[in-house]
């Protein structure tokens, strides 16, 4: 099995000026904006949850990583540092319906087992009570941004 590594690791470009934007959550087709504070999202264990985020340089680029924490525990991570070559076509599983090439939505609860998803333990969480959650988005140069929300799991 071959591993494909992010080629950006081999270029000494310094730390460019970038802006990380965390815009919205889309849960079961409903969009929750972070612009009005900490949203409460209602979902079931099978409801899709997508994050709308981007890293803005001269043009938008995909983030380096996205982490989802529930009650301060990392439960889901997308890491674009590397992926296995035999998963090349499956990597698109974590992108969800972009409206254009530079408008990224990321799947935060994929059930796939992929090398770009080193942490994926949604099913290990006790969802009996509502939970505080936080997403952390990092760019390729060490900058990060985060937003908080609340998850109410319905049966």
Backbone as ProteinMPNN parsed JSONL, in Angstrom:
{"seq_chain_A": "XXXXXXXXXXXXXXXXXXXXXXXXXXXXXXXXXXXXXXXXXXXXXXXXXXXXXXXXXXXXXXXXXXXXXXXXXXXXXXXXXXXXXXXXXXXXXXXXXXXXXXXXXXXXXXXXXXXXXXXXXXXXXXXXXXXXXXXXXXXXXXXXXXXXXXXXXXX", "coords_chain_A": {"N_chain_A": [[0.851, -1.176, 0.0], [0.636, 2.138, -0.926], [1.464, 5.387, 0.345], [0.173, 8.606, 0.147], [1.509, 11.719, 0.538], [0.992, 14.973, 1.809], [2.13, 17.403, -0.347], [2.815, 19.971, 0.358], [4.318, 19.919, 2.653], [6.955, 19.862, 1.973], [7.797, 22.274, 1.048], [9.299, 25.288, 1.818], [7.642, 27.755, 2.641], [7.294, 29.661, 4.476], [5.148, 31.326, 6.843], [2.247, 32.058, 5.557], [-0.119, 34.761, 5.339], [-3.193, 33.957, 6.436], [-6.732, 33.408, 6.596], [-8.98, 31.77, 8.578], [-12.153, 30.595, 8.163], [-15.068, 29.686, 9.8], [-18.125, 28.854, 9.024], [-20.879, 27.714, 8.864], [-23.081, 25.088, 10.069], [-24.542, 22.233, 8.659], [-27.202, 20.304, 9.256], [-28.888, 17.477, 8.719], [-29.996, 18.724, 6.469], [-30.847, 21.207, 7.386], [-29.61, 24.465, 7.93], [-27.38, 25.858, 10.22], [-26.2, 28.786, 11.464], [-23.112, 30.15, 12.605], [-22.882, 32.786, 13.067], [-24.69, 33.991, 14.743], [-24.066, 33.277, 17.319], [-23.892, 30.508, 19.616], [-25.096, 27.747, 18.217], [-27.799, 25.368, 18.695], [-28.096, 22.124, 17.714], [-30.259, 19.663, 16.435], [-30.426, 16.195, 16.076], [-30.291, 12.776, 14.81], [-28.666, 9.597, 15.278], [-28.107, 8.862, 12.695], [-28.278, 11.133, 11.175], [-26.972, 13.312, 8.738], [-24.187, 15.476, 9.269], [-22.638, 18.412, 8.455], [-19.842, 20.564, 7.996], [-19.281, 23.895, 7.127], [-16.585, 25.453, 6.014], [-13.527, 27.288, 5.43], [-10.201, 28.033, 4.344], [-8.716, 31.006, 3.772], [-6.518, 32.244, 1.508], [-4.805, 33.869, -1.026], [-6.675, 32.783, -2.563], [-9.38, 30.554, -1.782], [-8.516, 27.645, 0.131], [-8.385, 24.171, 1.028], [-8.711, 23.144, 4.459], [-6.073, 22.063, 6.731], [-6.657, 20.346, 8.858], [-9.574, 19.157, 10.611], [-11.261, 19.091, 13.617], [-13.541, 17.551, 15.819], [-14.906, 18.038, 18.89], [-16.538, 16.689, 21.715], [-17.846, 17.553, 24.719], [-15.205, 18.236, 25.466], [-13.716, 16.052, 24.586], [-11.997, 14.52, 21.961], [-13.74, 13.382, 19.224], [-13.947, 13.036, 16.517], [-11.973, 13.346, 13.654], [-10.623, 14.929, 10.841], [-7.896, 14.647, 8.819], [-5.709, 15.953, 6.628], [-3.033, 15.37, 6.144], [-1.893, 13.039, 5.066], [-2.826, 10.247, 2.942], [-3.875, 6.922, 2.167], [-2.991, 5.463, -0.912], [-4.747, 3.628, -2.144], [-7.128, 4.55, -1.266], [-7.752, 6.805, -2.631], [-9.975, 7.518, -4.325], [-11.979, 7.36, -2.439], [-11.574, 9.405, -0.633], [-13.099, 11.584, -1.199], [-15.4, 11.131, 0.152], [-15.51, 12.575, 2.507], [-16.013, 15.137, 1.758], [-18.836, 17.183, 1.276], [-21.208, 17.849, -0.983], [-20.161, 20.435, -2.428], [-20.879, 23.804, -3.355], [-19.46, 25.161, -5.193], [-16.114, 25.071, -6.602], [-14.451, 26.202, -4.601], [-15.871, 26.357, -2.28], [-16.178, 24.838, 0.514], [-17.686, 22.061, 2.116], [-17.665, 19.86, 4.801], [-17.96, 16.506, 5.786], [-18.904, 15.582, 8.936], [-19.495, 13.232, 10.222], [-18.844, 10.766, 9.0], [-19.228, 7.34, 8.193], [-17.324, 5.797, 7.14], [-14.213, 3.991, 7.06], [-11.302, 5.483, 6.917], [-7.964, 6.58, 6.091], [-7.683, 9.339, 6.295], [-9.326, 9.917, 8.329], [-8.431, 9.716, 11.237], [-9.508, 9.666, 13.794], [-12.585, 8.582, 14.862], [-15.123, 8.244, 16.589], [-17.879, 8.441, 17.088], [-19.918, 6.601, 17.76], [-19.26, 5.796, 20.297], [-20.089, 7.595, 22.163], [-22.137, 8.658, 24.867], [-25.257, 9.644, 24.344], [-27.416, 10.39, 25.841], [-28.033, 12.77, 27.196], [-28.145, 16.278, 26.223], [-25.213, 17.588, 24.587], [-22.261, 19.603, 24.814], [-20.378, 20.875, 22.14], [-17.497, 21.346, 20.009], [-15.877, 22.65, 17.161], [-12.705, 22.567, 15.658], [-10.66, 24.123, 13.407], [-7.813, 23.86, 11.453], [-5.164, 25.41, 9.62], [-2.612, 24.821, 7.11], [-0.374, 25.953, 8.186], [-0.294, 26.183, 10.913], [-2.156, 27.919, 12.06], [-5.311, 28.405, 13.71], [-8.882, 28.106, 14.192], [-11.932, 28.163, 16.058], [-15.247, 27.045, 16.877], [-18.186, 26.877, 18.875], [-20.949, 24.689, 19.655], [-24.097, 23.09, 20.386], [-25.253, 19.777, 20.81], [-28.189, 18.009, 20.456], [-29.393, 14.929, 20.765], [-31.768, 13.092, 19.124], [-34.145, 10.417, 19.279]], "CA_chain_A": [[0.0, 0.0, 0.0], [1.364, 3.396, -1.034], [0.92, 6.512, 1.089], [0.321, 9.899, -0.509], [1.777, 12.724, 1.563], [0.729, 16.357, 1.417], [3.378, 17.955, -0.879], [3.116, 21.246, 1.0], [5.29, 19.713, 3.733], [8.312, 19.939, 1.443], [8.085, 23.624, 0.588], [9.502, 26.256, 2.891], [6.973, 28.969, 2.181], [7.053, 30.544, 5.606], [3.762, 31.295, 7.28], [1.497, 33.095, 4.848], [-1.263, 35.342, 6.026], [-4.408, 33.257, 6.05], [-7.894, 33.613, 7.453], [-9.804, 30.576, 8.67], [-13.555, 30.935, 8.379], [-16.001, 28.617, 10.144], [-19.327, 29.58, 8.648], [-22.171, 27.114, 9.182], [-23.302, 23.649, 10.154], [-25.749, 21.76, 7.974], [-27.577, 19.08, 9.958], [-30.111, 16.951, 8.131], [-30.529, 19.667, 5.504], [-31.074, 22.512, 7.992], [-28.352, 25.194, 8.114], [-27.223, 26.596, 11.475], [-25.105, 29.741, 11.313], [-22.355, 30.513, 13.804], [-22.842, 34.247, 13.172], [-25.569, 34.467, 15.817], [-23.702, 32.665, 18.593], [-23.714, 29.063, 19.771], [-26.342, 27.082, 17.83], [-28.171, 24.042, 19.19], [-28.509, 21.307, 16.583], [-30.971, 18.44, 16.777], [-30.115, 15.173, 15.092], [-30.302, 11.387, 15.23], [-27.35, 9.012, 15.017], [-27.892, 8.718, 11.254], [-28.429, 12.424, 10.508], [-25.717, 13.891, 8.255], [-23.768, 16.764, 9.813], [-21.575, 18.937, 7.605], [-19.266, 21.844, 8.406], [-18.915, 24.818, 6.053], [-15.393, 26.17, 6.465], [-12.48, 27.444, 4.414], [-8.99, 28.788, 4.649], [-8.594, 32.013, 2.718], [-5.232, 32.851, 1.158], [-5.231, 34.677, -2.174], [-7.869, 32.064, -2.98], [-9.697, 29.58, -0.729], [-7.897, 26.317, 0.089], [-8.907, 23.237, 2.014], [-7.943, 23.169, 5.705], [-5.145, 20.963, 7.025], [-7.38, 19.391, 9.683], [-10.798, 19.566, 11.293], [-11.487, 18.241, 14.777], [-14.816, 17.723, 16.515], [-14.84, 17.67, 20.3], [-17.779, 16.652, 22.473], [-17.474, 17.641, 26.136], [-13.739, 18.319, 25.503], [-13.075, 14.825, 24.107], [-11.931, 14.428, 20.506], [-14.504, 12.225, 18.757], [-13.883, 12.91, 15.059], [-10.898, 14.173, 13.1], [-10.238, 14.84, 9.433], [-6.508, 15.096, 8.739], [-5.27, 15.859, 5.239], [-1.585, 15.244, 6.055], [-1.593, 11.959, 4.121], [-3.85, 9.215, 2.819], [-3.422, 5.742, 1.448], [-3.281, 5.577, -2.34], [-5.921, 2.842, -2.52], [-8.304, 5.289, -0.812], [-7.806, 8.079, -3.361], [-11.342, 7.825, -4.751], [-12.848, 7.419, -1.26], [-11.323, 10.615, 0.138], [-14.197, 12.507, -1.459], [-16.466, 10.823, 1.102], [-15.574, 13.571, 3.571], [-16.548, 16.379, 1.205], [-20.261, 17.045, 1.02], [-21.851, 18.733, -1.96], [-19.735, 21.831, -2.543], [-21.639, 24.557, -4.357], [-18.479, 25.472, -6.238], [-14.808, 24.48, -6.305], [-13.762, 26.75, -3.433], [-16.822, 26.455, -1.189], [-16.04, 23.503, 1.073], [-18.494, 21.486, 3.185], [-17.0, 18.632, 5.217], [-18.787, 15.547, 6.499], [-18.385, 15.401, 10.295], [-19.862, 11.946, 10.82], [-18.728, 9.685, 8.025], [-19.135, 5.995, 8.764], [-16.251, 5.116, 6.423], [-12.922, 3.848, 7.716], [-10.336, 6.066, 5.986], [-6.748, 7.087, 6.732], [-7.851, 10.767, 6.584], [-10.173, 9.994, 9.52], [-7.724, 8.953, 12.273], [-10.368, 9.544, 14.972], [-13.982, 8.515, 14.449], [-15.735, 7.456, 17.668], [-19.251, 8.893, 17.326], [-20.737, 5.558, 18.367], [-18.832, 5.56, 21.682], [-20.57, 8.689, 23.016], [-23.449, 8.527, 25.505], [-26.033, 10.781, 23.873], [-28.633, 10.478, 26.646], [-28.262, 14.183, 27.484], [-27.511, 17.205, 25.275], [-23.76, 17.698, 24.76], [-21.542, 20.727, 24.241], [-19.441, 20.448, 21.102], [-16.642, 22.393, 19.456], [-15.073, 22.295, 16.0], [-11.443, 23.284, 15.539], [-10.152, 24.04, 12.036], [-6.411, 24.303, 11.366], [-4.614, 25.508, 8.272], [-1.35, 24.101, 6.915], [0.727, 26.719, 8.758], [-0.405, 26.23, 12.361], [-3.228, 28.794, 12.54], [-6.54, 27.672, 13.974], [-10.093, 28.808, 14.608], [-12.876, 27.214, 16.629], [-16.622, 27.481, 17.147], [-18.897, 25.959, 19.764], [-22.366, 24.466, 19.435], [-24.672, 22.098, 21.276], [-25.908, 18.69, 20.097], [-29.29, 17.318, 21.113], [-29.623, 13.714, 20.01], [-33.156, 12.59, 19.155], [-34.248, 8.974, 18.998]], "C_chain_A": [[0.9, 1.244, 0.0], [0.667, 4.478, -0.208], [1.193, 7.791, 0.322], [0.431, 10.953, 0.584], [1.523, 14.109, 0.992], [2.038, 16.988, 0.924], [3.758, 19.293, -0.251], [4.128, 21.124, 2.119], [6.725, 19.949, 3.269], [8.695, 21.318, 0.934], [8.226, 24.548, 1.779], [8.926, 27.585, 2.423], [6.8, 29.983, 3.297], [5.599, 30.426, 6.015], [2.995, 32.408, 6.586], [0.368, 33.629, 5.722], [-2.513, 34.635, 5.527], [-5.521, 33.607, 7.031], [-8.726, 32.338, 7.407], [-11.222, 31.028, 8.992], [-14.342, 29.666, 8.686], [-17.377, 29.256, 10.03], [-20.626, 28.977, 9.188], [-22.03, 25.63, 9.464], [-24.564, 23.338, 9.366], [-26.065, 20.39, 8.575], [-28.918, 18.613, 9.411], [-30.773, 17.912, 7.167], [-30.806, 21.053, 6.062], [-29.731, 23.18, 8.28], [-28.408, 26.008, 9.405], [-26.001, 27.497, 11.332], [-24.418, 29.982, 12.651], [-22.371, 32.021, 14.031], [-23.711, 34.779, 14.305], [-25.282, 33.777, 17.148], [-23.573, 31.161, 18.506], [-25.017, 28.341, 19.418], [-26.551, 25.757, 18.568], [-28.716, 23.268, 18.008], [-29.187, 20.046, 17.1], [-30.732, 17.426, 15.674], [-30.377, 13.79, 15.667], [-28.922, 10.822, 14.904], [-27.068, 8.863, 13.522], [-28.039, 10.026, 10.474], [-27.08, 12.91, 10.003], [-25.45, 15.234, 8.931], [-22.538, 17.216, 9.04], [-21.136, 20.295, 8.113], [-18.871, 22.639, 7.172], [-17.755, 25.672, 6.571], [-14.427, 26.326, 5.305], [-11.305, 28.219, 4.993], [-8.769, 29.732, 3.481], [-7.155, 32.509, 2.623], [-5.565, 33.863, 0.075], [-6.483, 34.079, -2.78], [-8.162, 31.036, -1.889], [-8.977, 28.25, -0.953], [-8.542, 25.459, 1.17], [-8.092, 23.337, 3.303], [-7.002, 21.981, 5.825], [-5.857, 19.894, 7.851], [-8.631, 20.027, 10.275], [-11.002, 18.572, 12.426], [-12.842, 18.577, 15.39], [-14.659, 17.176, 17.924], [-16.249, 17.658, 20.872], [-17.384, 16.564, 23.943], [-15.957, 17.525, 26.304], [-13.004, 17.034, 25.114], [-13.136, 14.789, 22.585], [-12.688, 13.179, 20.054], [-14.392, 12.011, 17.246], [-12.798, 13.847, 14.548], [-10.715, 13.863, 11.625], [-8.832, 15.412, 9.366], [-5.99, 14.851, 7.326], [-3.756, 15.731, 5.077], [-1.183, 14.157, 5.048], [-2.823, 11.074, 3.983], [-3.273, 8.071, 2.008], [-3.896, 5.807, 0.002], [-4.527, 4.793, -2.746], [-7.229, 3.465, -2.025], [-8.534, 6.579, -1.611], [-9.225, 8.449, -3.789], [-12.278, 7.998, -3.558], [-12.661, 8.687, -0.434], [-12.456, 11.62, -0.048], [-15.407, 12.249, -0.56], [-16.594, 11.914, 2.174], [-15.979, 14.949, 3.072], [-18.029, 16.185, 0.964], [-20.768, 18.195, 0.167], [-21.383, 20.182, -1.972], [-20.554, 22.543, -3.623], [-20.736, 25.065, -5.468], [-17.121, 24.959, -5.776], [-14.158, 24.983, -5.023], [-14.689, 26.943, -2.23], [-16.934, 25.075, -0.558], [-17.013, 23.213, 2.201], [-17.858, 20.138, 3.509], [-17.93, 17.783, 6.072], [-18.155, 15.288, 7.873], [-18.845, 14.112, 10.96], [-19.884, 10.821, 9.793], [-18.613, 8.349, 8.749], [-18.043, 5.177, 8.06], [-15.004, 5.004, 7.304], [-11.865, 4.287, 6.703], [-9.118, 6.575, 6.749], [-6.846, 8.58, 7.028], [-8.784, 10.996, 7.776], [-9.528, 9.198, 10.661], [-8.53, 8.786, 13.564], [-11.813, 9.593, 14.485], [-14.723, 7.638, 15.463], [-17.128, 7.972, 18.047], [-20.05, 7.87, 18.119], [-20.366, 5.259, 19.811], [-19.377, 6.597, 22.662], [-21.948, 8.359, 23.583], [-24.235, 9.794, 25.173], [-27.333, 10.954, 24.652], [-29.017, 11.932, 26.911], [-27.648, 15.045, 26.386], [-26.023, 17.38, 25.612], [-23.227, 18.969, 24.128], [-20.511, 20.199, 23.263], [-18.641, 21.652, 20.612], [-15.948, 21.829, 18.227], [-13.828, 23.182, 16.003], [-10.929, 23.037, 14.127], [-8.748, 24.619, 12.034], [-5.998, 24.408, 9.903], [-3.278, 24.773, 8.225], [-0.165, 24.778, 7.586], [0.591, 26.922, 10.264], [-1.457, 27.18, 12.913], [-4.478, 27.956, 12.786], [-7.675, 28.604, 14.357], [-11.034, 27.754, 15.168], [-14.232, 27.873, 16.839], [-17.284, 26.416, 18.009], [-20.36, 25.848, 19.357], [-22.835, 23.389, 20.405], [-25.389, 21.052, 20.418], [-26.982, 18.076, 20.989], [-29.621, 16.126, 20.23], [-31.062, 13.253, 20.227], [-33.161, 11.109, 18.816], [-35.062, 8.709, 17.77]], "O_chain_A": [[1.804, 1.372, 0.826], [-0.558, 4.485, -0.078], [2.321, 8.033, -0.106], [-0.442, 11.066, 1.445], [1.81, 14.373, -0.176], [2.98, 17.1, 1.708], [4.917, 19.7, -0.327], [4.742, 22.119, 2.504], [7.609, 20.206, 4.087], [9.806, 21.509, 0.439], [7.359, 24.581, 2.652], [9.637, 28.429, 1.878], [6.221, 31.049, 3.086], [4.898, 29.516, 5.573], [3.084, 33.571, 6.982], [-0.03, 33.011, 6.71], [-2.851, 34.705, 4.345], [-5.267, 34.047, 8.152], [-9.125, 31.883, 6.336], [-11.458, 31.747, 9.963], [-14.292, 28.694, 7.932], [-17.747, 30.101, 10.845], [-21.383, 29.651, 9.886], [-21.018, 25.004, 9.15], [-25.536, 24.093, 9.405], [-25.296, 19.441, 8.424], [-29.947, 19.26, 9.609], [-31.999, 17.919, 7.054], [-30.984, 21.995, 5.289], [-28.819, 22.544, 8.81], [-29.36, 26.75, 9.647], [-24.892, 27.013, 11.105], [-25.066, 30.015, 13.697], [-21.922, 32.491, 15.077], [-23.497, 35.895, 14.778], [-26.158, 33.703, 18.01], [-23.198, 30.607, 17.472], [-25.945, 28.319, 20.227], [-25.595, 25.116, 19.005], [-29.681, 23.691, 17.371], [-28.743, 19.441, 18.076], [-30.821, 17.746, 14.489], [-30.65, 13.642, 16.858], [-28.097, 11.515, 14.308], [-25.908, 8.75, 13.124], [-27.936, 10.029, 9.248], [-26.119, 12.923, 10.772], [-26.367, 16.029, 9.139], [-21.532, 16.51, 8.973], [-21.947, 21.082, 8.6], [-18.205, 22.119, 6.278], [-17.934, 26.506, 7.458], [-14.497, 25.591, 4.32], [-11.418, 28.945, 5.981], [-8.65, 29.299, 2.335], [-6.642, 33.124, 3.557], [-6.508, 34.64, 0.229], [-7.262, 34.775, -3.432], [-7.255, 30.68, -1.136], [-8.847, 27.789, -2.087], [-9.163, 25.969, 2.103], [-6.889, 23.594, 3.243], [-7.134, 21.002, 5.09], [-5.702, 18.699, 7.601], [-8.733, 21.245, 10.419], [-10.926, 17.36, 12.223], [-13.233, 19.742, 15.467], [-14.325, 16.008, 18.123], [-17.062, 18.524, 20.547], [-16.688, 15.64, 24.363], [-15.479, 16.803, 27.179], [-11.791, 16.942, 25.297], [-14.194, 15.002, 21.991], [-12.343, 12.062, 20.438], [-14.705, 10.93, 16.749], [-12.718, 15.004, 14.963], [-10.659, 12.704, 11.213], [-8.597, 16.538, 9.806], [-5.849, 13.71, 6.885], [-3.239, 15.959, 3.984], [-0.245, 14.34, 4.272], [-3.744, 11.138, 4.797], [-2.309, 8.237, 1.262], [-5.043, 6.156, -0.277], [-5.285, 5.245, -3.604], [-8.311, 2.965, -2.33], [-9.43, 7.356, -1.282], [-9.63, 9.599, -3.624], [-13.274, 8.715, -3.659], [-13.517, 9.009, 0.39], [-12.737, 12.416, 0.847], [-16.333, 13.059, -0.517], [-17.689, 12.143, 2.688], [-16.26, 15.839, 3.875], [-18.442, 15.125, 0.492], [-20.746, 19.357, 0.573], [-22.132, 21.072, -1.568], [-20.877, 21.966, -4.662], [-21.206, 25.366, -6.565], [-17.003, 24.458, -4.657], [-13.38, 24.252, -4.41], [-14.325, 27.619, -1.269], [-17.695, 24.233, -1.034], [-17.156, 24.008, 3.13], [-17.546, 19.361, 2.606], [-18.602, 18.29, 6.97], [-17.015, 14.832, 7.963], [-18.606, 13.919, 12.152], [-20.825, 10.03, 9.733], [-17.972, 8.253, 9.795], [-17.865, 3.996, 8.357], [-14.78, 5.833, 8.186], [-11.567, 3.564, 5.753], [-9.225, 6.956, 7.915], [-6.158, 9.06, 7.929], [-9.004, 12.136, 8.184], [-10.017, 8.126, 11.016], [-8.267, 7.87, 14.343], [-12.214, 10.524, 13.787], [-14.926, 6.446, 15.233], [-17.502, 7.933, 19.22], [-20.777, 8.228, 19.046], [-21.093, 4.533, 20.488], [-19.148, 6.487, 23.867], [-22.816, 7.848, 22.875], [-23.918, 10.879, 25.66], [-28.258, 11.604, 24.166], [-30.196, 12.284, 26.857], [-26.733, 14.602, 25.691], [-25.632, 17.326, 26.778], [-23.668, 19.374, 23.052], [-19.849, 19.195, 23.526], [-19.044, 22.803, 20.775], [-15.486, 20.688, 18.23], [-13.889, 24.374, 16.307], [-10.78, 21.892, 13.701], [-8.512, 25.716, 12.541], [-6.418, 23.613, 9.062], [-2.869, 24.167, 9.215], [0.942, 24.24, 7.563], [1.295, 27.755, 10.835], [-1.637, 27.244, 14.129], [-4.678, 26.923, 12.147], [-7.457, 29.736, 14.787], [-10.948, 26.582, 14.799], [-14.341, 29.093, 16.962], [-16.991, 25.226, 17.896], [-20.937, 26.778, 18.793], [-22.032, 22.842, 21.162], [-26.045, 21.386, 19.431], [-26.718, 17.678, 22.123], [-30.071, 16.284, 19.095], [-31.507, 13.054, 21.357], [-32.262, 10.619, 18.133], [-35.249, 7.553, 17.39]]}, "name": "protein", "num_of_chains": 1, "seq": "XXXXXXXXXXXXXXXXXXXXXXXXXXXXXXXXXXXXXXXXXXXXXXXXXXXXXXXXXXXXXXXXXXXXXXXXXXXXXXXXXXXXXXXXXXXXXXXXXXXXXXXXXXXXXXXXXXXXXXXXXXXXXXXXXXXXXXXXXXXXXXXXXXXXXXXXXXX"}
